[in-house]
Amino acid sequence: ISLIMLWFSGYILQSADIYSEKITHITVTKPSKYWNLNRLVQILYWTLSGVNFFIPTFLVLMFVGAEGVLGTLKSITAVLVALMLYIVGRKSSQKHAMSIVLSTGIIFLVGAVLFNLTYGVLGAIIYSITCSLTGAITWYAIYTNSMEVMDKEKDYGHNLNQYALIFDNELFFNIGRIILNPRICTMG
Protein backbone atom coordinates (compact mmCIF):
# COMPACT_ATOMS: atom_id res chain seq x y z
CA ILE A 1 0.00 0.00 0.00
CA SER A 2 2.81 2.40 0.87
CA LEU A 3 4.59 1.66 -2.41
CA ILE A 4 1.40 2.46 -4.34
CA MET A 5 0.95 5.68 -2.34
CA LEU A 6 4.57 6.62 -2.96
CA TRP A 7 4.19 5.99 -6.70
CA PHE A 8 0.95 7.99 -6.80
CA SER A 9 2.44 10.94 -4.88
CA GLY A 10 5.46 10.92 -7.22
CA TYR A 11 3.12 10.99 -10.20
CA ILE A 12 1.25 13.96 -8.74
CA LEU A 13 4.49 15.83 -8.08
CA GLN A 14 5.74 15.19 -11.61
CA SER A 15 2.57 16.55 -13.14
CA ALA A 16 2.31 19.59 -10.83
CA ASP A 17 3.53 23.00 -11.92
CA ILE A 18 5.86 23.86 -9.04
CA TYR A 19 8.12 26.91 -8.92
CA SER A 20 11.76 25.90 -8.76
CA GLU A 21 14.21 28.50 -7.54
CA LYS A 22 17.43 28.83 -9.50
CA ILE A 23 20.24 27.67 -7.25
CA THR A 24 23.57 29.38 -7.95
CA HIS A 25 25.44 28.26 -4.83
CA ILE A 26 24.84 25.98 -1.87
CA THR A 27 26.66 27.87 0.88
CA VAL A 28 26.53 31.43 2.12
CA THR A 29 29.38 33.18 0.32
CA LYS A 30 29.29 36.60 2.03
CA PRO A 31 27.88 35.97 5.49
CA SER A 32 27.00 38.78 7.85
CA LYS A 33 28.47 38.88 11.34
CA TYR A 34 25.18 37.46 12.63
CA TRP A 35 25.38 34.51 10.29
CA ASN A 36 28.98 33.83 11.34
CA LEU A 37 27.85 33.96 14.97
CA ASN A 38 25.04 31.55 14.11
CA ARG A 39 27.63 29.21 12.56
CA LEU A 40 29.74 29.34 15.72
CA VAL A 41 26.72 28.68 17.96
CA GLN A 42 25.73 25.71 15.76
CA ILE A 43 29.22 24.21 15.99
CA LEU A 44 29.47 24.70 19.76
CA TYR A 45 25.98 23.45 20.55
CA TRP A 46 26.21 20.35 18.38
CA THR A 47 29.68 19.53 19.72
CA LEU A 48 28.28 19.62 23.24
CA SER A 49 25.22 17.69 22.08
CA GLY A 50 27.44 15.01 20.56
CA VAL A 51 29.31 14.60 23.82
CA ASN A 52 26.10 14.55 25.83
CA PHE A 53 24.72 11.86 23.57
CA PHE A 54 27.04 9.17 24.87
CA ILE A 55 28.58 10.33 28.18
CA PRO A 56 25.37 10.23 30.31
CA THR A 57 24.53 6.79 28.91
CA PHE A 58 28.06 5.60 29.65
CA LEU A 59 27.93 6.97 33.20
CA VAL A 60 24.58 5.36 34.00
CA LEU A 61 25.77 2.02 32.63
CA MET A 62 29.06 2.35 34.51
CA PHE A 63 27.48 3.13 37.89
CA VAL A 64 24.19 1.25 37.63
CA GLY A 65 25.24 -1.51 35.29
CA ALA A 66 21.72 -2.43 34.17
CA GLU A 67 20.33 -1.58 30.76
CA GLY A 68 16.78 -1.87 32.09
CA VAL A 69 17.41 1.02 34.48
CA LEU A 70 18.90 3.02 31.62
CA GLY A 71 15.84 2.38 29.46
CA THR A 72 13.49 3.38 32.27
CA LEU A 73 15.54 6.52 32.94
CA LYS A 74 15.51 7.45 29.24
CA SER A 75 11.73 6.94 29.08
CA ILE A 76 11.05 9.07 32.15
CA THR A 77 13.43 11.73 30.86
CA ALA A 78 11.71 11.74 27.46
CA VAL A 79 8.36 12.46 29.13
CA LEU A 80 9.93 15.25 31.23
CA VAL A 81 11.59 16.73 28.14
CA ALA A 82 8.30 16.68 26.22
CA LEU A 83 6.50 18.46 29.08
CA MET A 84 9.26 21.03 29.49
CA LEU A 85 9.43 21.72 25.77
CA TYR A 86 5.67 22.20 25.68
CA ILE A 87 5.78 24.64 28.59
CA VAL A 88 8.77 26.56 27.24
CA GLY A 89 7.29 26.61 23.73
CA ARG A 90 3.96 27.97 24.94
CA LYS A 91 5.33 30.53 27.41
CA SER A 92 8.34 31.94 25.55
CA SER A 93 9.12 33.88 22.41
CA GLN A 94 12.18 34.87 20.41
CA LYS A 95 13.08 37.58 22.92
CA HIS A 96 13.51 34.90 25.62
CA ALA A 97 16.10 32.87 23.65
CA MET A 98 19.19 34.24 25.42
CA SER A 99 17.71 33.81 28.89
CA ILE A 100 16.65 30.25 28.00
CA VAL A 101 20.19 29.40 26.86
CA LEU A 102 21.71 30.97 29.98
CA SER A 103 19.21 29.22 32.29
CA THR A 104 19.80 25.83 30.72
CA GLY A 105 23.54 26.42 30.88
CA ILE A 106 23.29 27.07 34.62
CA ILE A 107 21.08 23.98 35.12
CA PHE A 108 23.58 21.89 33.13
CA LEU A 109 26.44 23.23 35.24
CA VAL A 110 24.54 22.45 38.47
CA GLY A 111 23.92 18.90 37.20
CA ALA A 112 27.62 18.47 36.39
CA VAL A 113 28.65 19.80 39.82
CA LEU A 114 26.15 17.51 41.58
CA PHE A 115 27.53 14.57 39.65
CA ASN A 116 31.04 15.57 40.64
CA LEU A 117 30.08 15.92 44.30
CA THR A 118 28.14 12.66 44.57
CA TYR A 119 30.11 10.65 41.98
CA GLY A 120 27.90 7.62 42.05
CA VAL A 121 24.57 6.25 40.93
CA LEU A 122 22.57 9.30 42.05
CA GLY A 123 25.03 11.70 40.45
CA ALA A 124 24.98 9.80 37.15
CA ILE A 125 21.18 9.82 37.10
CA ILE A 126 21.01 13.54 37.91
CA TYR A 127 23.61 14.31 35.24
CA SER A 128 21.77 12.20 32.67
CA ILE A 129 18.46 13.94 33.36
CA THR A 130 19.98 17.44 33.28
CA CYS A 131 21.81 16.68 30.01
CA SER A 132 18.58 15.56 28.37
CA LEU A 133 16.49 18.45 29.68
CA THR A 134 18.98 21.21 29.00
CA GLY A 135 19.97 19.85 25.60
CA ALA A 136 16.44 19.75 24.26
CA ILE A 137 15.39 23.11 25.66
CA THR A 138 18.60 24.77 24.48
CA TRP A 139 18.02 23.28 21.04
CA TYR A 140 14.59 24.94 20.99
CA ALA A 141 16.07 28.38 21.69
CA ILE A 142 19.02 27.95 19.33
CA TYR A 143 16.87 26.62 16.49
CA THR A 144 14.39 29.47 16.88
CA ASN A 145 17.22 31.99 16.86
CA SER A 146 18.82 30.31 13.85
CA MET A 147 15.58 30.58 11.87
CA GLU A 148 15.29 34.24 12.85
CA VAL A 149 18.85 34.94 11.67
CA MET A 150 18.07 33.04 8.47
CA ASP A 151 15.08 35.28 7.80
CA LYS A 152 17.19 38.40 8.42
CA GLU A 153 19.97 37.11 6.13
CA LYS A 154 17.47 36.81 3.31
CA ASP A 155 16.35 40.39 4.00
CA TYR A 156 19.93 41.71 3.73
CA GLY A 157 19.79 40.81 0.05
CA HIS A 158 23.26 39.30 -0.37
CA ASN A 159 21.92 37.34 -3.35
CA LEU A 160 21.08 34.46 -1.02
CA ASN A 161 18.62 31.73 -1.68
CA GLN A 162 16.89 29.83 1.08
CA TYR A 163 18.59 26.59 0.07
CA ALA A 164 22.05 28.07 0.59
CA LEU A 165 21.05 29.22 4.07
CA ILE A 166 19.58 25.85 4.98
CA PHE A 167 22.56 23.92 3.60
CA ASP A 168 25.06 26.22 5.31
CA ASN A 169 23.21 25.87 8.62
CA GLU A 170 23.11 22.08 8.28
CA LEU A 171 26.79 22.00 7.30
CA PHE A 172 27.91 23.85 10.41
CA PHE A 173 25.84 21.88 12.86
CA ASN A 174 27.15 18.67 11.30
CA ILE A 175 30.70 19.98 11.73
CA GLY A 176 29.84 20.37 15.41
CA ARG A 177 28.42 16.85 15.54
CA ILE A 178 31.58 15.22 14.19
CA ILE A 179 34.15 17.23 16.17
CA LEU A 180 33.99 15.02 19.25
CA ASN A 181 32.45 11.91 17.76
CA PRO A 182 34.27 9.10 19.58
CA ARG A 183 34.60 6.92 16.49
CA ILE A 184 36.16 9.74 14.48
CA CYS A 185 38.45 10.92 17.31
CA THR A 186 39.89 7.42 17.79
CA MET A 187 40.56 6.76 14.10
CA GLY A 188 44.08 6.73 12.79
Secondary structure, DSSP 8 states (H G I E B T S, - for coil): -HHHHHHHHHHHHHHS-------S-SS-SS--HHHHHHHHHHHHHHHHHHHHHHHHHHHHHHHT--HHHHHHHHHHHHHHHHHHHHHHHHH--GGGHHHHHHHHHHHHHHHHHHHHHH-SHHHHHHHHHHHHHHHHHHHHHHHHHHHHHHHHHHHHTSS--HHHHHHHHHHHHHHHHHHT-HHHHT--
